[in-house]
Amino acid sequence: MTSLAGTVALTRLALRLDRVRLPLWVVVIGILPAATAANYRKLYPTAADLAAITGVVDSPSLVAMGGPLFRVSLGGLTAWKVGATTFILAGLMSVLTLIRHTRTEEESGRLELVGSTVVGRHAALTAGLLTVALADAGTMLVTVLGLLKAGMPAPGSLALGLAIGLSGMAFAAIAAVCAQLTTAARTATGITSATLGGAYLLRALGDTGPTWLSWVSPIGWAIRIRAYAGEQWWVAGLFAGLVAALLTAAYVLRARRDVGAGLIPERPAAPAAGPELAGPLGLAWRQHRGSLLGWVIGVALAAAAMGGAVRGISSATNISQQMLDVLARMGGRKALVDQFLAAVVGIAGLTVTAYTVQATLRLRAEESAGHVEPLLATRVSRIRWALSHLTFSVGGTALLLAVFGAVTGAVYGLQVHDPVGQALRITGASLAQLPAAWVLTGIGVALFGLSPRLATLTWAALITCVLLVEFGVFLGLSDWAVDLSPFAHVPKLPGADFTVTPLAWLTGVAALLGIAGLTRFRRRDIG
C-alpha cells in the first residue's frame, strides 16, 4: 500500500462534508472585488473624482491599514480597498479547512479508524491540501470572472485573483506544518491564526516604515503583485517557493510522528490537581489562559503599530484642497484623526470578537470531546459549567478591548504629549464595542443550546457582521440590511456623540440570547 492510497476517497469525503461551508466562503470572498469595482465606478466616474481622494488614501495611517495605492485608477483603488481583507479571508478559509480535515480528525479519533482501512499515511494531509487548493482555485475563478464582468482589465483581474488564491495556499501550508507540531486542533489553529495576524502586522509596519518588513509577509507579497498597477508576476514565485518548502516540511514531519501525536511534547501533568482546579471556573481558566494570553500579546502589538501610525494622518501634506475644505468645516485635521481612530477602533472590535467566538465555542468543543459528562456527574450543574467558560468569553473580550484602547492611546499620546488623556479617551471608545461583541456571545450560546453542531454557525455570523460593516453601505445595501450587524449601532467614538441607548439595547439582546441558549441547554441531551 502506498502512502497516498485512499487520497481520492478522502478528498471526496472532505468536499461532501464541506459542501455548504466552502461554497459560501468562495462566493463571499470572490464577489467582494467585483462588487467593490462596480460601486467605485458609480462613485468616481472621472479621473478628477479619483484624484480628489488620493491625498487621504496615501496617508500613513490608511496605508498601514490597507497598504499603498500603487496607481490612481478604478482597478488600483479596488485592489487597495479589498486586497488585505480578501487575503486575510482566504487565509482563514484555508487554515480552518486544512486543520478541520487533518488535526481535528486525528484529535477526534476518526482518522485512526479510517487509517485502519486501505488508507496511506499521507492520504489525509494530501486530501486536506487538495480540498483547500480546490477552494482557493474556485475563489480565484469567481474573483477573475466577477471583475471581468464589472469591466475591469483582464491582466489586473487575473493578478488580483491570483494574489487571493496564493494567499490562501500560503497559510494552508503554514497550517499543514502546525498540524504536525501539536496534538490539539485549537492549538494548531491558534498558532496559524497568530501567524496570519503577525503577517498583517509586519505588512503594516513595512508599508509605513522599513520596506523590507513587507517582504517578510505573505500578505505583503500579495499586495506587491500590484494588480492593475503594472503587475509583478514574479512575486508569485515567492509564494511557490514558500508553499513548496512548507509542504515538504509538513510531509517529513508527518512521516516521523504517530497518529494522534504531535512533535511538540506535551508537558507532564502534575501528580495531583491544585486548589485552583477545585471548581469549574479554575478549570476553565486553565483551558482559556493560553489563548487569552496570546490574544493579549497580539492585540497589544497591533495597537502599538496603529497608535504609532495615527500621528501621520494629522501631519500629511498631500491632502487635496477639496479635502482640506471639508476638514475645515468638520473641525480641522483633528476631525480626520478622530475619524481614523474610530475606524481603527471599529476594526479592533470586529477582530477581538473572533476571540469572543472562539472562547464561546469552547462549550461546543468540550461537549463534542466528551469532557462534559464526567464533570456533570459531580455536583457541578450545567449552568455553572457553561457560565465558567462564558466568563472568559465576556470578560476576556473586555480585557482585550481595554488593552487595545490603552496601548493605542498611550502610543499616540506620547507623540502629542498627552499619553494618559489619550489612553483614557481611546480605551472608552474601544469598550463601546463591547456590547456588540457580546451579541455574538449570545448568538453562540443560543446556537449551542439548540445543538453543539449548530454552534459553529457563530463564525458565519461574525463574517456576516464584518461584511455588512465594512462593505454594506459601500455596496449599496439597504439600511435595514446593514443594521443587522450589531456593530452598526455602536457610536463612532472618538469624535461622535456618545449615546447609551443603542449600547443598552445591544446588551439586552445579548443577555436574552444567552438566557435562551442556557435554558435550552438545561433541557437537551448531552452529546
Disulfide bonds with the S-S distance in Angstrom:
none
